[in-house]
Amino acid sequence: MRRDTLHTRTDRLARYVELGGIVARSGLWRGRRRADESDRGRSLRQALEQAGGIYVKLGQLLSTRPDLIPSDVVTELRFLQQDAPPVSGAAVHRLFVEELGRPPAEVLHDFDTRPVAAASVAQVHRGRLADGAPVAVKVQRPDVAARVARDLDILGRLAARLERHTGWAAEQRLAVAVQGFADSVTEELDFRVEARNLRAIADAVGRHDRIVVPAPVLALSRRRVLVMEWIEGRPLSSGAAGLAPDHRRDLARSLLHCFFEQIFTAGVFHADPHPGNLHLTADGRIALLDCGAVGRLTPAQQAGLRLMCVGIAARDGRLMAAAVSEGLAGPPQPRPGTRAGAAPDGRELAAALDRLVARHLRPGSPPDLALFAAFSDVLRRFGLTLEPVVLGAIRALATVQSTVELLAPDLDLLDEARVYGEGVLSPAA
């Protein structure tokens, strides 16, 4: 047996034992009385935080999937935190030398060894370039790549096992979903990709003067070190509290429209716009931070999403069914009484979606995660699931909508979509 294979298996076994201990202490597997069910979300959140790394990211992803997990668990998972003890100055020094060939003091005019934030994957430091321009320096934790690879391997094995033994996992194409999650996380570990993402998102929102994306310093960015423009600000949810209602409404509209631009027009979008990644700058703009996770849509998927938006706005199940067939769903899964890969009956699907919007989308009520969950249930009954990147786009809009509701509760996503442009959102577009 090769030594590296033995080492990998030993590490994996040790991680299994560690995770088993976390689950056992959390009480997730123990029988609970009905009165204790409200604690399950808290127990899961705490277990994921203790497991750290990608398990926190997995929990954040699950917090946007009410079609998969109960609403009380979704609510609790939104409080997941990634705080971690900072990496030592000596470790940061070694990493700089490995990545850039020189220590921080020789690369930057000024570098604060004390991080302003430390999470399970990376930490951020303040610095200055030779010309005095302030920069944020994102430094990857030295051992994180190996730990992420090990944990992704464990998740992949678990997903494959669940698909073999449970109908739910097979219907959800769980192994495919986990592989998509693994690909996204692995990509996030290469900060050169994030630097390119920053530029792509900046291009996608370039015409929105209330939105700003930090510019990367490509000459000083490497796989484990990312240097980018420092943007002074504070979280949007708290920073906008003292603004006048009209100003908050303008910010909310700008935020919605910039995501419409990314998803419906540019085809590239910030896939993780949770409140911690949206900051209010000193000059009153919204900064989109942390572009490690970016989604890219095909033209067919963009057309399908545009048509879906029109269908929801018109409460028209026929248009929604047509949108599903235009690239939003993966290949149909076999259902009882149908042959493998058989396309669902379009009229039946349209009728089911008509009933869906009648129940969940009353006049004046915006689409929300409950509608998304019910929509996913309908698709499942017809052997369909949305493509992962399409799910990512819907999650991004739903996450942004929750922030918009804090800024301007009366601002309606569908009305704003119509304002964004009938030409862009029309079925013929």
C-alpha positions in Angstrom: 0.0 0.0 0.0 1.3 3.4 -0.9 2.3 5.6 2.0 0.3 8.6 0.9 -2.8 6.4 0.5 -2.3 5.1 4.0 -1.8 8.6 5.3 -5.0 9.8 3.6 -7.0 6.9 5.0 -5.7 7.5 8.4 -6.6 11.2 8.3 -10.0 10.4 7.0 -10.6 7.8 9.8 -9.4 10.3 12.4 -11.8 12.9 10.9 -14.7 10.4 11.0 -14.0 9.8 14.7 -13.9 13.6 15.4 -17.1 14.2 13.5 -18.8 11.3 15.2 -17.9 12.8 18.6 -19.3 16.2 17.6 -22.6 14.6 16.4 -22.8 12.5 19.6 -22.3 15.6 21.9 -24.8 17.6 19.9 -27.6 15.1 20.6 -28.6 15.1 16.9 -28.9 11.3 16.7 -30.5 10.8 20.1 -34.3 10.4 20.4 -36.0 13.7 21.4 -39.4 14.5 22.8 -41.6 16.6 20.5 -41.2 19.5 23.0 -37.5 19.5 22.2 -37.8 19.6 18.4 -37.3 23.4 18.4 -33.7 22.8 19.5 -32.7 20.7 16.4 -31.7 23.7 14.3 -29.5 25.1 17.1 -27.9 21.7 17.7 -27.1 21.3 14.0 -25.7 24.9 13.8 -23.5 24.3 16.8 -22.3 21.0 15.4 -21.4 22.5 12.0 -19.6 25.4 13.7 -17.6 22.9 15.8 -16.8 20.8 12.7 -15.6 24.1 11.0 -14.3 24.6 7.5 -16.5 23.4 4.7 -19.2 22.2 7.1 -19.9 25.9 7.9 -20.2 26.6 4.2 -22.4 23.6 3.8 -24.7 24.9 6.5 -24.9 28.3 4.9 -25.9 26.6 1.7 -28.6 24.5 3.4 -29.9 27.7 5.0 -31.1 28.7 1.5 -32.7 25.3 0.8 -36.1 25.2 2.5 -37.1 22.6 0.0 -34.7 20.2 1.7 -34.9 21.0 5.4 -37.5 22.3 7.8 -38.1 26.1 8.2 -37.0 26.2 11.8 -33.6 24.7 10.9 -33.3 27.1 7.9 -33.8 30.0 10.3 -31.1 28.8 12.8 -28.5 28.0 10.1 -28.6 31.6 9.0 -26.7 32.5 12.2 -23.7 30.3 11.3 -20.4 32.0 12.1 -17.0 31.2 10.7 -14.8 32.9 13.3 -11.5 31.1 14.0 -8.3 31.8 15.9 -5.9 33.9 13.8 -2.9 32.3 12.2 0.4 33.4 13.7 2.5 36.1 12.2 5.3 33.6 11.6 3.0 31.4 9.6 1.8 34.4 7.5 5.5 35.3 6.9 6.3 31.8 5.7 3.2 31.7 3.4 4.2 35.1 1.8 7.7 33.8 1.1 6.3 30.6 -0.4 3.8 32.4 -2.6 5.6 35.7 -3.5 9.2 34.8 -2.8 9.5 37.7 -0.3 8.1 38.5 3.2 5.2 41.0 3.6 7.5 43.8 4.6 9.3 43.6 1.2 6.1 43.2 -0.8 4.1 46.0 0.8 4.9 49.4 2.1 3.0 48.6 5.2 1.4 45.4 6.6 -0.4 44.9 9.9 0.3 41.5 11.2 -2.9 41.6 13.3 -5.8 40.4 11.1 -9.0 42.5 11.0 -11.0 39.2 10.5 -10.1 35.5 10.8 -12.3 32.7 9.5 -11.8 29.0 9.0 -10.4 29.3 5.5 -8.6 32.6 5.4 -7.9 35.8 7.3 -7.7 39.5 6.2 -5.0 42.0 7.0 -4.7 45.7 6.4 -1.8 46.9 4.2 -0.5 49.7 2.0 1.0 49.7 -1.5 4.2 51.6 -2.3 2.1 54.6 -3.5 0.2 54.6 -0.1 -3.0 53.1 -1.4 -4.8 51.0 1.3 -5.3 47.4 0.5 -6.9 44.3 2.0 -4.6 41.3 2.1 -6.5 38.0 2.2 -4.2 35.1 3.4 -5.2 31.5 3.3 -4.7 29.3 6.4 -1.6 27.2 5.7 -3.2 23.8 6.3 -6.7 24.4 4.9 -6.3 22.9 1.4 -5.6 19.4 2.8 -8.4 19.6 5.4 -10.9 20.7 2.8 -9.9 17.9 0.4 -10.3 15.4 3.2 -13.7 16.7 4.2 -15.0 16.9 0.6 -14.0 13.3 0.2 -16.0 12.3 3.2 -19.0 14.3 2.0 -18.8 12.7 -1.4 -18.7 9.2 0.0 -21.7 10.0 2.2 -23.7 11.4 -0.7 -23.0 8.4 -2.9 -24.0 6.0 0.0 -27.2 7.9 0.6 -28.1 7.9 -3.1 -27.7 4.1 -3.2 -29.9 3.6 -0.1 -32.5 6.3 0.0 -35.1 7.5 -2.6 -34.9 11.1 -1.3 -31.2 11.4 -2.1 -31.6 9.7 -5.5 -34.5 12.2 -6.4 -32.3 15.1 -5.4 -29.3 13.8 -7.3 -27.4 14.4 -4.1 -24.1 13.1 -5.4 -24.2 15.7 -8.3 -25.2 18.4 -5.8 -22.3 17.6 -3.5 -19.9 17.4 -6.4 -21.0 20.9 -7.5 -20.5 22.1 -3.9 -17.0 20.5 -3.9 -16.1 22.1 -7.2 -17.2 25.5 -5.9 -15.3 25.2 -2.6 -12.1 23.9 -4.4 -12.3 26.8 -6.8 -12.5 29.2 -3.8 -9.2 27.9 -2.5 -7.4 29.4 -5.5 -7.4 33.1 -4.8 -6.3 33.8 -8.4 -9.8 32.7 -9.4 -11.3 35.1 -6.9 -9.2 37.9 -8.4 -10.6 37.1 -11.8 -14.1 36.9 -10.2 -13.7 40.4 -8.8 -13.1 41.8 -12.2 -15.9 39.8 -13.8 -18.5 41.0 -11.2 -17.1 44.6 -11.5 -17.7 44.5 -15.2 -21.2 43.0 -14.7 -22.3 45.9 -12.4 -20.2 48.6 -14.0 -23.2 50.8 -15.0 -24.6 50.9 -11.4 -22.9 53.9 -9.8 -24.2 52.9 -6.3 -22.4 49.6 -6.4 -18.7 49.1 -5.9 -16.5 46.0 -6.1 -12.9 46.0 -4.8 -10.3 45.9 -7.5 -7.7 43.2 -7.2 -4.0 43.9 -7.4 -3.1 41.1 -9.8 0.7 41.6 -9.6 0.6 40.8 -5.9 -2.0 38.1 -5.9 -1.2 34.4 -5.9 -3.0 31.1 -5.2 -3.0 31.6 -1.4 -2.6 35.4 -1.2 -5.1 38.0 -2.6 -4.3 41.7 -2.5 -7.2 44.0 -3.3 -8.5 47.5 -2.9 -9.4 48.3 0.7 -13.0 49.6 0.9 -13.9 51.3 4.2 -17.4 50.4 5.3 -19.7 48.6 7.7 -22.4 45.9 7.2 -25.2 47.2 5.1 -27.9 45.8 7.4 -26.7 47.9 10.3 -25.0 50.8 8.4 -28.2 51.8 6.6 -30.4 51.9 9.8 -29.8 55.6 10.3 -30.4 56.7 6.7 -33.5 58.4 5.5 -36.2 56.1 4.1 -35.8 57.5 0.6 -32.1 56.8 0.7 -32.6 53.2 2.0 -35.1 52.7 -0.8 -32.7 53.9 -3.4 -30.0 51.5 -2.0 -32.5 48.6 -2.0 -33.5 49.3 -5.6 -29.8 49.6 -6.7 -29.0 46.3 -5.0 -31.9 44.5 -6.7 -31.2 45.9 -10.1 -27.5 45.1 -10.0 -28.3 41.5 -9.4 -30.9 41.5 -12.2 -28.1 42.8 -14.4 -25.7 40.0 -13.3 -28.2 37.2 -13.7 -30.4 38.2 -16.6 -27.9 40.2 -18.7 -24.3 39.4 -17.9 -24.7 35.8 -17.0 -22.2 36.0 -14.1 -23.3 36.7 -10.6 -22.1 36.9 -7.0 -23.3 33.6 -5.6 -22.9 34.4 -1.9 -24.5 37.9 -1.2 -25.3 37.2 2.5 -25.4 40.3 4.7 -21.8 40.0 5.8 -20.7 40.4 2.2 -22.7 43.6 1.6 -21.2 46.7 3.1 -22.2 50.4 3.1 -19.3 52.6 2.2 -18.4 55.9 3.6 -19.7 57.6 0.5 -23.0 55.8 0.6 -22.5 53.0 -2.0 -22.9 49.3 -1.5 -19.7 47.2 -1.7 -20.0 43.6 -2.9 -17.3 41.7 -1.0 -15.9 38.2 -1.1 -16.2 37.0 -4.7 -14.8 33.6 -4.1 -18.2 32.0 -5.1 -19.4 33.2 -8.5 -22.1 31.5 -10.7 -22.0 31.5 -14.5 -25.1 30.9 -16.5 -25.5 29.7 -20.1 -27.6 31.8 -22.5 -30.3 29.1 -22.3 -30.4 29.3 -18.5 -30.6 33.1 -18.6 -33.5 32.9 -21.0 -35.2 30.4 -18.8 -34.8 32.6 -15.7 -36.1 35.6 -17.5 -39.1 33.7 -18.6 -39.6 32.2 -15.1 -39.6 35.8 -13.7 -42.3 36.8 -16.3 -44.3 33.7 -15.5 -44.3 34.4 -11.8 -45.1 38.0 -12.3 -48.1 37.0 -14.5 -49.0 34.1 -12.2 -48.9 32.0 -15.4 -48.1 28.3 -14.9 -47.7 27.8 -18.7 -44.9 30.3 -18.9 -43.3 28.8 -15.8 -43.4 25.3 -17.3 -41.9 26.6 -20.5 -39.1 28.2 -18.5 -38.3 24.9 -16.8 -37.9 23.3 -20.3 -35.6 26.1 -21.5 -32.6 24.9 -19.6 -33.5 25.4 -15.9 -33.9 21.7 -15.0 -31.6 18.7 -15.5 -32.5 15.5 -17.3 -35.8 14.1 -16.1 -35.6 11.2 -13.6 -37.7 8.1 -14.1 -41.1 8.1 -12.3 -43.5 5.2 -11.7 -45.3 4.4 -14.9 -42.8 6.3 -17.2 -39.8 5.3 -19.1 -36.3 6.6 -18.0 -35.6 10.1 -19.3 -39.2 10.6 -20.5 -40.1 14.3 -20.6 -43.0 15.3 -18.2 -46.4 16.2 -19.7 -46.2 20.0 -20.2 -49.9 20.6 -19.7 -49.9 18.7 -16.4 -46.8 20.6 -15.2 -48.4 23.9 -16.2 -51.6 23.1 -14.3 -49.6 22.1 -11.2 -47.7 25.4 -11.4 -51.0 27.3 -11.8 -52.2 25.7 -8.6 -48.9 26.5 -6.9 -49.0 30.3 -7.6 -52.7 30.4 -6.6 -51.8 29.1 -3.2 -48.4 30.8 -2.6 -48.4 34.0 -4.5 -51.3 36.3 -3.6 -51.5 39.8 -5.2 -49.0 42.1 -3.5 -46.9 39.3 -1.9 -43.4 38.9 -3.2 -41.9 35.5 -4.1 -40.1 34.0 -1.1 -38.3 30.8 0.0 -41.6 29.1 0.8 -42.7 29.5 -2.8 -39.3 28.2 -3.9 -39.7 25.2 -1.7 -43.2 24.4 -3.0 -41.9 25.0 -6.6 -39.1 22.4 -6.0 -41.7 19.9 -4.6 -43.8 20.2 -7.8 -40.7 19.7 -10.0 -39.8 16.6 -8.0 -43.2 15.1 -8.5 -42.5 15.3 -12.3 -39.0 13.8 -12.0 -37.3 17.2 -12.4 -34.7 19.1 -10.4 -33.2 22.5 -11.1 -29.6 22.7 -12.4 -27.2 23.6 -9.5 -26.2 27.0 -11.1 -29.9 27.9 -11.5 -30.5 27.1 -7.9 -27.5 29.3 -7.1 -29.0 32.2 -9.0 -32.4 31.8 -7.3 -30.7 31.5 -3.9 -28.7 34.7 -4.7 -31.9 36.6 -5.5 -33.7 35.2 -2.5 -30.8 36.3 -0.2 -30.7 39.7 -1.7 -34.5 40.0 -1.4 -34.2 39.4 2.4 -31.7 42.3 2.7 -34.0 44.5 0.5 -36.9 43.8 2.9 -34.8 45.2 5.7 -34.0 48.3 3.8 -37.4 48.9 2.1 -40.1 46.5 3.2 -42.6 47.8 0.6 -40.2 47.3 -2.4 -41.5 44.4 -4.5 -39.1 42.2 -6.4 -41.5 41.5 -9.3 -42.4 45.1 -9.7 -38.7 46.0 -9.8 -38.1 43.3 -12.3 -40.6 44.9 -14.6 -39.0 48.3 -13.9 -35.6 46.8 -14.8 -36.9 46.5 -18.4 -39.7 44.8 -20.2 -37.4 44.3 -23.1 -34.9 42.2 -21.0 -37.6 40.2 -19.2 -40.1 39.6 -22.0 -40.6 36.0 -23.2 -39.2 36.8 -26.6 -36.0 38.2 -25.1 
